[in-house]
Each structure stands twice: as structure tokens, then as C-alpha cells.
């Protein structure tokens, strides 16, 4: 028994503590992506940018844009939808590893484009954007509930809310994975 204790003590003397300032990410090959200093977004692989990626053609209604509070109101609704979804225990995990800065921007662009507020959509198409995320019908329902909450908080009339949802609903087939 004393031999085991002496061997353990000798082993502890031989072992060295890690050097101070060790970059553990580098040691274990963890890649870190630097955010763009201007936008705050994490860079993505190149893809073809097109308004067709928004998934539907836009409305042509100044009144509808006004119901959403113009471009600023649309951006706030998109941002609030993401915030509610990040805090929603049903779907928070889906958002955990993603670039929320980019998501808020591209979601605002998509809503703005679809509502006919004169924006261009620079995001990916829905199938590419959601590939391998494993989004379910219940996940999508939770997201839509969060969008409805954001629109209600912003005072968007119910009929106007339904017009946006009518543009988004047909895209669900490109989002669901299981």
C-alpha cells in the first residue's frame, strides 16, 4: 500500500501545472470567428443574394407598411420576435448557436421586403438558412406565437398581422426538417 502512495506522490511531483496564459481554444483546435467590426455579424460563406430568397413576392400597399410602423417599426418587430424566441424555453436552443445580430437584420429585411416597404432581402433562401436545424412544426408554431406577440405589442392591426403571416406560412415546408 505504501508503494502506491509513494508512486502517486512521485507522479504528482513529475506532473507540471499548465503554463499560465495557455490558450486552451488553440490547444484543442477550437475555431473562433471574429465579428465584423462594422456590423457586429459573424462572417458567413458566400451565397447568391436575391430578393427571390425572401420566399414570396412583396405586397404593394403603403397602408400596410404604415400599419407596421414603416421600416423602423418593422425592424423593431423583427428584433422583438428574435428576443422573445431566445427567451422562449420551447425554442431557445435553436437560437443558442446562431448569430443573433445577423438574424435580426435579415429577418427585418425579409419582413420589410414582403410588406413592400422598399427593402432588399440579403439573406439566404429558407431551405438553406434552416438546413440541418431540425425545426419541427411545434418549433415553428412557437416562433409564430412570438411574432404575433411582437406585432401585438407594436400595435399592428390584426388584419395586417394576418397579411404578413399569409406571406410567411407557405415557406414552412422549406423550414421544417422533421
C-alpha positions as CSV (number, residue, x, y, z in Angstrom):
1,X,0.0,0.0,0.0
2,X,2.8,2.4,0.8
3,X,4.3,1.7,-2.6
4,X,1.1,3.0,-4.3
5,X,1.1,6.1,-2.2
6,X,4.8,6.8,-2.9
7,X,4.2,6.2,-6.7
8,X,1.3,8.6,-6.6
9,X,3.3,11.2,-4.8
10,X,6.2,10.8,-7.3
11,X,3.8,11.2,-10.2
12,X,2.4,14.4,-8.7
13,X,5.9,15.8,-8.4
14,X,6.7,15.0,-12.0
15,X,3.4,16.5,-13.4
16,X,3.6,20.1,-14.3
17,X,0.8,22.6,-13.9
18,X,-0.3,24.1,-17.2
19,X,1.6,27.2,-18.2
20,X,-0.2,30.4,-17.3
21,X,-1.8,32.1,-20.2
22,X,-2.4,28.8,-22.1
23,X,-4.7,29.3,-25.0
24,X,-7.0,26.3,-24.4
25,X,-9.0,27.1,-27.6
26,X,-5.9,26.8,-29.6
27,X,-4.7,23.7,-27.7
28,X,-8.0,21.9,-28.5
29,X,-8.5,23.3,-32.1
30,X,-11.5,25.5,-31.3
31,X,-12.2,27.9,-34.1
32,X,-13.3,31.4,-33.2
33,X,-14.8,33.6,-35.8
34,X,-14.2,37.3,-35.5
35,X,-17.2,39.6,-35.8
36,X,-17.3,42.2,-38.5
37,X,-16.2,45.4,-36.7
38,X,-18.8,47.5,-38.6
39,X,-21.9,45.2,-38.5
40,X,-21.1,43.0,-35.5
41,X,-22.0,39.9,-37.6
42,X,-20.1,36.7,-37.8
43,X,-18.9,36.2,-41.4
44,X,-20.8,33.5,-43.5
45,X,-19.8,31.5,-46.6
46,X,-20.7,33.3,-49.8
47,X,-24.1,32.7,-51.4
48,X,-26.2,34.3,-54.1
49,X,-28.1,37.2,-52.7
50,X,-31.5,37.8,-54.3
51,X,-34.9,39.2,-53.2
52,X,-36.2,35.8,-54.5
53,X,-34.6,34.3,-51.4
54,X,-37.3,36.1,-49.3
55,X,-39.7,33.4,-50.3
56,X,-42.6,35.4,-51.7
57,X,-43.4,38.5,-53.7
58,X,-44.0,41.7,-51.8
59,X,-47.3,43.5,-51.2
60,X,-47.7,46.9,-52.8
61,X,-49.6,48.8,-50.1
62,X,-48.4,51.9,-48.3
63,X,-51.2,51.5,-45.8
64,X,-49.8,48.1,-44.8
65,X,-46.3,49.4,-44.4
66,X,-47.8,52.2,-42.2
67,X,-49.7,49.6,-40.1
68,X,-46.4,48.1,-39.2
69,X,-44.8,51.5,-38.4
70,X,-42.7,51.8,-41.5
71,X,-39.2,50.4,-41.8
72,X,-38.3,51.3,-38.2
73,X,-41.4,49.6,-36.9
74,X,-40.8,46.5,-39.0
75,X,-37.2,46.3,-37.7
76,X,-38.4,46.6,-34.1
77,X,-40.9,43.8,-34.6
78,X,-38.3,41.5,-36.2
79,X,-35.9,42.3,-33.3
80,X,-38.5,41.7,-30.7
81,X,-39.5,38.4,-32.3
82,X,-35.9,37.2,-32.0
83,X,-35.7,38.4,-28.4
84,X,-38.9,36.6,-27.4
85,X,-37.7,33.4,-29.2
86,X,-34.3,33.5,-27.5
87,X,-36.1,33.7,-24.1
88,X,-38.7,31.1,-25.0
89,X,-37.8,27.7,-23.4
90,X,-39.6,25.8,-26.1
91,X,-37.2,27.1,-28.8
92,X,-34.3,28.9,-27.2
93,X,-31.9,26.0,-28.0
94,X,-32.4,26.6,-31.7
95,X,-31.2,30.1,-31.4
96,X,-28.3,29.5,-29.0
97,X,-25.5,28.8,-31.5
98,X,-26.6,31.4,-34.1
99,X,-25.6,35.0,-34.9
100,X,-28.5,37.0,-33.5
101,X,-27.2,40.2,-35.0
102,X,-27.4,38.8,-38.5
103,X,-30.7,37.1,-37.8
104,X,-32.4,40.3,-36.6
105,X,-31.1,42.2,-39.6
106,X,-32.1,39.6,-42.2
107,X,-35.5,38.9,-40.6
108,X,-36.2,42.7,-40.6
109,X,-35.1,42.8,-44.3
110,X,-37.4,39.9,-45.1
111,X,-40.4,41.4,-43.4
112,X,-39.7,44.8,-44.9
113,X,-39.4,43.3,-48.4
114,X,-42.5,41.2,-48.1
115,X,-44.6,44.1,-46.7
116,X,-43.5,46.3,-49.7
117,X,-41.6,48.8,-47.6
118,X,-38.8,49.1,-50.3
119,X,-36.1,46.9,-48.7
120,X,-33.9,44.4,-50.4
121,X,-33.5,41.0,-48.7
122,X,-29.9,39.9,-48.4
123,X,-30.4,36.6,-46.5
124,X,-30.3,33.0,-47.7
125,X,-33.3,31.2,-49.1
126,X,-35.4,29.5,-46.4
127,X,-34.3,25.9,-47.2
128,X,-30.6,26.9,-47.0
129,X,-31.0,29.1,-43.9
130,X,-32.7,26.3,-41.9
131,X,-30.8,23.3,-43.2
132,X,-29.8,20.8,-40.5
133,X,-31.5,22.8,-37.8
134,X,-34.1,20.1,-37.2
135,X,-37.0,22.6,-36.9
136,X,-40.3,20.9,-36.1
137,X,-43.9,22.0,-36.5
138,X,-44.2,22.9,-32.8
139,X,-40.9,24.9,-33.0
140,X,-42.4,26.9,-35.9
141,X,-45.7,27.4,-34.0
142,X,-43.8,28.8,-31.1
143,X,-41.9,31.2,-33.4
144,X,-45.2,32.4,-34.9
145,X,-46.6,32.9,-31.5
146,X,-43.6,35.1,-30.7
147,X,-44.0,37.0,-33.9
148,X,-47.7,37.6,-33.1
149,X,-46.8,38.8,-29.6
150,X,-44.2,41.3,-31.1
151,X,-46.8,42.6,-33.7
152,X,-49.5,42.9,-31.0
153,X,-47.0,44.8,-28.7
154,X,-46.3,47.1,-31.6
155,X,-50.0,47.8,-32.1
156,X,-50.2,46.2,-35.6
157,X,-53.9,45.7,-36.5
158,X,-55.0,42.1,-36.6
159,X,-55.8,42.1,-40.3
160,X,-52.3,43.5,-41.1
161,X,-50.7,40.8,-39.0
162,X,-52.6,38.2,-40.9
163,X,-51.3,39.6,-44.2
164,X,-47.7,39.1,-43.1
165,X,-48.4,35.6,-41.8
166,X,-50.1,34.8,-45.1
167,X,-46.8,35.5,-46.9
168,X,-44.7,33.5,-44.4
169,X,-46.9,30.4,-44.0
170,X,-46.2,28.8,-47.4
171,X,-42.5,28.9,-46.6
172,X,-42.9,26.4,-43.7
173,X,-42.2,23.5,-46.0
174,X,-38.7,24.8,-46.6
175,X,-38.1,25.2,-42.9
176,X,-39.4,22.0,-41.3
177,X,-36.9,19.2,-41.1
178,X,-38.8,16.6,-39.0
